[in-house]
Structure formats: structure tokens, C-alpha cells
Amino acid sequence: MHPDFVTHSPGFPSGRDAFVEAIRNSPMAGADVAVKRVIADDEHVVVHLHVVRPGEELGAAVVDIVRVADGLIVEHWDVKQPVPPGAEMF
């Protein structure tokens, strides 16, 4: 992760150290995470996840998109959607 890393995720700070610390202290830290898909091109990686935080039953579908330069993550976006009751688990 680049020291000048930028995230476009609301509520999370940019900068490598600040972002890593925020993730360590977030509810995601204790979540059960299953990687469903990874798609990549020359400078972007897209990761589709199923995330179930402690105390949740269905969890959420999460897509993280990162831009990579010189082997380091330099930029991040994400989208999240709760898994609705009755949904087929992907």
C-alpha cells in the first residue's frame, strides 16, 4: 500500500497508516470474509466478497476496487449491499 494511498470510501481516512488503523478498529476486523471473485486488468483489481460480521446472519455483498501502481495499492473504492432474506447465496 502506497504511503499516499487514497480511499473514496466514506468514513475511512486516506493515507496508508490511517487507513490500516481504521480497518483494524472497524467491525470488519472480526468478520467472516469469503472471496467470491477477483477480476484484474493492467492497473485495477476488483474483489467481490461475502462479509458476515459477528452477530449477523446474512451479511453483505461487498465489492472493493483498487488501483495499483508500481506494485502498490494507491487508490480504493467500494460498494456494499446487504444480503436480503431469501436471496441465493452466491
N, C-alpha and C positions, 0 to 999 in steps of 0.2 A: 504494500500500500504506500503510495507516494506521500511524503510529509505534507504536501499542499492539497491532499485529497479533498474533493468537494462532493457532498451529498445533496440531493434535491428532495430528500425525504423530510417532510415537515416534522419538526420536533427533535430532529437529530442534528448535532453540530457538525460542521465541516472541520477539516484538519484531522490527520491520521490519529494522533493521540487522543483528542477529544472524542472522536467517533468511536474508537475502540473502547474507551472508558464508558461511554454511554451505552454501548451494546452489552458490555459486561454487567451493567447495573439495570438492564431492561428486563421485562418479563420474558423476553426471548431467550435469556440465558438458561432458563430451566426447561425450555420447551423440547418436545419431541419433534424432530425435523426429519422429513423424508424427502430426498431429492427425487423428483419425478422426471425431469427433462433438463438437459443442458444443450444449448444451441450457441454456436460461436461463429464469428467471421474474423476478419483481419484485426479489428480493434474493439469489438464488443463481445461480451459473454452474457447470455440470458439464462437464468436458473429458475426453474419452476419448482416450487416447494409445497409440501403439505405440512403445516405447522400447527401443532396442538400444544397449547400452553397448559401448565398444571391446572387442574380443575375444570378444563374444557372437555367436552365430549367430541365435537365435530371439528373444531379448529378452523383454520383459514387456508385458502389457496393464496400463495404469495409468489410474485414474480420479481426477482431482482435483476436489474440490468446494470452492468458495469462497463466502463470504457477503460481499456488497458493501453498503456504506452510504455515502451521500453521495459516490458515485463512487470510493471507496477500498476495497480488499480489507481486510476486518477479521478474517476467520476462515477457516481452511483444514482440510480433511480429505482423506485419500487412501486408496486401496486399490490393491494391486499383486498381479498373478498372473503367474507365469512362463508363457510360451507353450510348451505341451508339444510334443514331436516329433510330426509328422504332423498337427498342427492346421491348419485352413484359416486362411490369413492374412486377417484381417478387413479 
